[in-house]
Amino acid sequence: MVKNADYTKHLSESWAKCGVNSGDTLLVHSNIKRTLVNARRKGIQLTPDDILNSFLDCLGSSGTLILPLFNFDFPTTKHFDVRNTPSQMGALTEVARKRSDAVRTGHPIYSFAVIGKEKDKFDGLVNESGYGDNSPFGLLHKLDGKIASLDLEDQNSMTFYHYVEESMLVDYRYFKTFSGAYVDSHGYESEREFKLFVRDIERNVRTHVNPAGEMLWRAGLYRGDRPKESSGLRTIEASSMFGFVANLIKEGRAEGNLFIYGEDE
């Protein structure tokens, strides 16, 4: 009989084949449903904790795991508590948020859980702009990190595109300010302002990044498996993605590959 520990090791080996190496600083976007179902078919009652540990085992003691804890309620509720506001990015991210060895970054919409060697670099980070140079996206870039996506298309996962767009100050997005009650890690509440580099909805700008994702596959920059195939995990070096996407923008090829004009579906 296959045991959970054996299956967790199997997952770690699968991630390694897709480009996750010991010592990496790795941001993981995830949909774990198919991974859980595949395990159940083999008689394994896999849990989100097991999947989280499989990534940590693959990264080793010198690695760092980053998981998105995005919550999009702040513009409406006008309230964020860095200690308690839940993630809206799925079960794997909630498991990470609740771990005692994780730190959480402080943007009220785009926050992250960070576990591992480099977590102190993220601890206490409260970036004003969600995709800015001093955001976790920027820090991941500076640390020569990688981005992984499990069973998700680019359109539903690779937020790093927006970090590149803000770095390039594209003209189809603009800075929008949000304010509200902010509770920090010490329980202190204050009124604070944050911003996002949002798409220009008055011009009917829609995010449309799957074509760029296909270009990344063709360029050999993605490594691993496509969504819903085999392990479903693909990885890319943040610096390689930045350079490729920045060139698309410089060459005037953002429209059709990163965004389109049209009404939201």
HELIX and SHEET records of a PDB file:
HELIX    1   1 ASN A    4  LYS A   17  1                                  14    
HELIX    2   2 LYS A   33  ARG A   41  1                                   9    
HELIX    3   3 PRO A   48  LEU A   59  1                                  12    
HELIX    4   4 PHE A   74  THR A   77  1                                   4    
HELIX    5   5 ALA A   91  ARG A   97  1                                   7    
HELIX    6   6 LYS A  119  PHE A  122  1                                   4    
HELIX    7   7 PRO A  136  LYS A  142  1                                   7    
HELIX    8   8 ASP A  154  ASN A  156  5                                   3    
HELIX    9   9 PHE A  160  MET A  168  1                                   9    
HELIX   10  10 ILE A  201  ARG A  203  5                                   3    
HELIX   11  11 ASN A  210  ARG A  218  1                                   9    
HELIX   12  12 ALA A  238  LYS A  250  1                                  13    
SHEET    1   A 7 VAL A 103  ARG A 104  0                                        
SHEET    2   A 7 PHE A 112  GLY A 116 -1                                        
SHEET    3   A 7 THR A  64  PRO A  68 -1                                        
SHEET    4   A 7 THR A  25  SER A  30  1                                        
SHEET    5   A 7 LYS A 146  LEU A 150  1                                        
SHEET    6   A 7 LEU A 233  GLU A 237 -1                                        
SHEET    7   A 7 ARG A 223  GLY A 224 -1                                        
SHEET    1   B 3 HIS A  79  ASP A  81  0                                        
SHEET    2   B 3 ARG A 173  VAL A 183  1                                        
SHEET    3   B 3 GLU A 189  ARG A 199 -1                                        
SHEET    1   C 2 VAL A 205  THR A 207  0                                        
SHEET    2   C 2 PHE A 259  TYR A 261 -1                                        
END                                                                             
